[in-house]
Amino acid sequence: MAELKADVVVLGAGMVGVGAALHLQKRGRDVILVDRHELAGEETSFGNAGLIECASVFPYMFPRDFGQILQYALNRAPQARYRFSDLPTFLPWLARYFLASSPDRALHSAMAELPLIRRSLIEHEALIAEAEVPELLRRTGWLKVFREQATLASAASELERAKTYGVEGEVLDGKAIAAREPHLTGEFAGAVYFPAPGFIPDPGGLAKAYAALFKRKGGRFLVGDARTLEQTAGGWRVNGPNGAMVARDVVVALGPWSDLVFGPLGYSIPLGVKRGYHLHLAPRGNAVLNCPVLDSDLGYLLAPMNRGIRLTTGVEFARRDSPPSPIQLERALPRARALFPLGDAVDAKPWLGSRPCLPDMLPVIGKGPRHAGLWFDFGHQHHGLTLGPASGRLLAEMMTGETPFADPAPFAVERFG
Ligand SMILES: Cc1cc2nc3c(=O)[nH]c(=O)nc-3n(C[C@H](O)[C@H](O)[C@H](O)COP(=O)(O)OP(=O)(O)OC[C@H]3O[C@@H](n4cnc5c(N)ncnc54)[C@H](O)[C@@H]3O)c2cc1C
């Protein structure tokens, strides 16, 4: 069978892989983008809440407050729950997550990621313009509503802290919430509104538009199985139904499935997952949701997607491949219906996806130190839609010997020993 040659094979056509492929192509590399699906953005990059979260300076760390930890331990918090039978498999990972969440380590993660967060929307704006899909970026910002005075106060002080890093935001009272989102109903202590983040009303569609741009510019997007990756004398080979694809360099951008490649190559990287669900519902009558709304104390989000109102859940700690258990979604549904006029479900069943996470909530971006031509770009946790193109730029700059726009050291795989 034919053997296709390129400079680089990028494994995984989610937002992260597509972002890397486009940035490598921009730097003159002949790239083959490989996925097990025929279309890009069919997995985690399809199902997210659509936020280009350039206001999210502080990553989602493990809580340090005892009351909150107890709620989590008792499986009562709507923001996070765990699958009891999977506990032995992810408990060691949770312990590492807890340790990485101390105030100074959390600040280290935040500062390391800040240059990427600041670059995130700029990179998307450039690609969206090039891909000629302006309708896929809405400049709505987003809203976090709070039911409790205490959580509002803590969010307001977090906002003040974030403002010192350039984040814009304002605290809203009930009247201001109603002015912004007239169809919301509830007893709110208040809200925080972030005007800068972008909203993508079809995240899977955006990945597909970027993949189409990549193809238009001469890139090849082919079906293949990353698990067939093998090192050869001159580089790497991966197999697909139409033959083998070979290149000197390979980029592992398989999101939550990246272990299927780095594991057999002998790397022990603590990649875990935080699973999440979504379901689309039709708005009732002429009800309109202007921007994504997080019902913070009740732990779910509503986003006005092209397909309908997408209800996304908080975090479920479970094995990536365990069967779905959409309890959070079932609990959130009546609360969401009370918040906003929602009609029938548009989807036949809930969607389940896995946020790929390292314990320090930083991605792995950079060289696989024990293999020539092996590069990693995965583990973008809650922010892979946001960070895909910015990470792609950083990785491509490293691969082509340019001066990287951000310090890549905190993302190196060597941090895990
Ligand atoms: C409920 C939820 C809400 C979220 N909300 C947001 C948000 O608002 N903003 C934000 O920035 N992020 C959000 N995220 C996180 C974001 O979706 C992820 O971080 C991001 O999609 C990860 O992208 P990725 O390209 O690394 O992985 P993926 O999109 O999963 O891509 C990995 C690709 O690898 C392919 N693959 C897997 N195995 C193989 C194989 N053997 N061979 C070939 N290909 C293979 C898959 O088909 C897939 O296309 C959310 C996540 C969830 C679950």
The ligand as a MOL file (V3000), in Angstrom:
LIG
                    3D

  0  0  0     0  0            999 V3000
M  V30 BEGIN CTAB
M  V30 COUNTS 53 58 0 0 0
M  V30 BEGIN ATOM
M  V30 1 C -18.6600 19.5070 29.7320 0
M  V30 2 C -17.4020 20.2000 29.2480 0
M  V30 3 C -17.3910 21.5860 29.1290 0
M  V30 4 C -16.2360 22.2480 28.6920 0
M  V30 5 N -16.2660 23.5980 28.4840 0
M  V30 6 C -15.1670 24.2340 27.9700 0
M  V30 7 C -15.2200 25.6130 27.6350 0
M  V30 8 O -16.2430 26.2710 27.7670 0
M  V30 9 N -14.0890 26.1940 27.1700 0
M  V30 10 C -12.9300 25.4990 26.9780 0
M  V30 11 O -11.9320 26.0860 26.5670 0
M  V30 12 N -12.8790 24.1630 27.2190 0
M  V30 13 C -13.9530 23.5230 27.7190 0
M  V30 14 N -13.9140 22.1830 27.9710 0
M  V30 15 C -12.6450 21.4570 27.7810 0
M  V30 16 C -12.3420 21.2020 26.3140 0
M  V30 17 O -13.4690 20.7000 25.6440 0
M  V30 18 C -11.1790 20.2020 26.1920 0
M  V30 19 O -10.0860 20.6410 26.9760 0
M  V30 20 C -10.7140 20.1070 24.7320 0
M  V30 21 O -11.7860 19.7970 23.8970 0
M  V30 22 C -9.6160 19.0810 24.5730 0
M  V30 23 O -9.2790 19.0880 23.1950 0
M  V30 24 P -8.3130 18.0190 22.5940 0
M  V30 25 O -8.1180 18.3600 21.1570 0
M  V30 26 O -7.1260 17.8840 23.4530 0
M  V30 27 O -9.1190 16.6310 22.7460 0
M  V30 28 P -10.3060 16.0430 21.8380 0
M  V30 29 O -11.1800 17.1170 21.3390 0
M  V30 30 O -10.9220 14.9360 22.5890 0
M  V30 31 O -9.5210 15.4660 20.5920 0
M  V30 32 C -8.7870 14.2660 20.6610 0
M  V30 33 C -8.9050 13.6010 19.3030 0
M  V30 34 O -8.1430 12.3930 19.3360 0
M  V30 35 C -8.8350 11.4390 18.5270 0
M  V30 36 N -8.4070 10.0810 18.8560 0
M  V30 37 C -8.5880 9.4040 20.0080 0
M  V30 38 N -8.0760 8.1630 19.9140 0
M  V30 39 C -7.5290 8.0640 18.6760 0
M  V30 40 C -6.8430 7.0300 17.9770 0
M  V30 41 N -6.5980 5.8260 18.5370 0
M  V30 42 N -6.4170 7.2830 16.7280 0
M  V30 43 C -6.6480 8.4810 16.1190 0
M  V30 44 N -7.3100 9.4710 16.7310 0
M  V30 45 C -7.7460 9.2680 17.9840 0
M  V30 46 C -10.2920 11.6890 18.8480 0
M  V30 47 O -11.1250 11.1590 17.8440 0
M  V30 48 C -10.3370 13.1990 18.9660 0
M  V30 49 O -10.7120 13.8040 17.7360 0
M  V30 50 C -15.0650 21.4940 28.4060 0
M  V30 51 C -15.0850 20.1030 28.5110 0
M  V30 52 C -16.2460 19.4520 28.9210 0
M  V30 53 C -16.2540 17.9600 28.9900 0
M  V30 END ATOM
M  V30 BEGIN BOND
M  V30 1 1 1 2
M  V30 2 1 2 3
M  V30 3 2 2 52
M  V30 4 2 3 4
M  V30 5 1 4 5
M  V30 6 1 4 50
M  V30 7 2 5 6
M  V30 8 1 6 7
M  V30 9 1 6 13
M  V30 10 2 7 8
M  V30 11 1 7 9
M  V30 12 1 9 10
M  V30 13 2 10 11
M  V30 14 1 10 12
M  V30 15 2 12 13
M  V30 16 1 13 14
M  V30 17 1 14 15
M  V30 18 1 14 50
M  V30 19 1 15 16
M  V30 20 1 16 17
M  V30 21 1 16 18
M  V30 22 1 18 19
M  V30 23 1 18 20
M  V30 24 1 20 21
M  V30 25 1 20 22
M  V30 26 1 22 23
M  V30 27 1 23 24
M  V30 28 2 24 25
M  V30 29 1 24 26
M  V30 30 1 24 27
M  V30 31 1 27 28
M  V30 32 2 28 29
M  V30 33 1 28 30
M  V30 34 1 28 31
M  V30 35 1 31 32
M  V30 36 1 32 33
M  V30 37 1 33 34
M  V30 38 1 33 48
M  V30 39 1 34 35
M  V30 40 1 35 36
M  V30 41 1 35 46
M  V30 42 1 36 37
M  V30 43 1 36 45
M  V30 44 2 37 38
M  V30 45 1 38 39
M  V30 46 1 39 40
M  V30 47 2 39 45
M  V30 48 1 40 41
M  V30 49 2 40 42
M  V30 50 1 42 43
M  V30 51 2 43 44
M  V30 52 1 44 45
M  V30 53 1 46 47
M  V30 54 1 46 48
M  V30 55 1 48 49
M  V30 56 2 50 51
M  V30 57 1 51 52
M  V30 58 1 52 53
M  V30 END BOND
M  V30 END CTAB
M  END
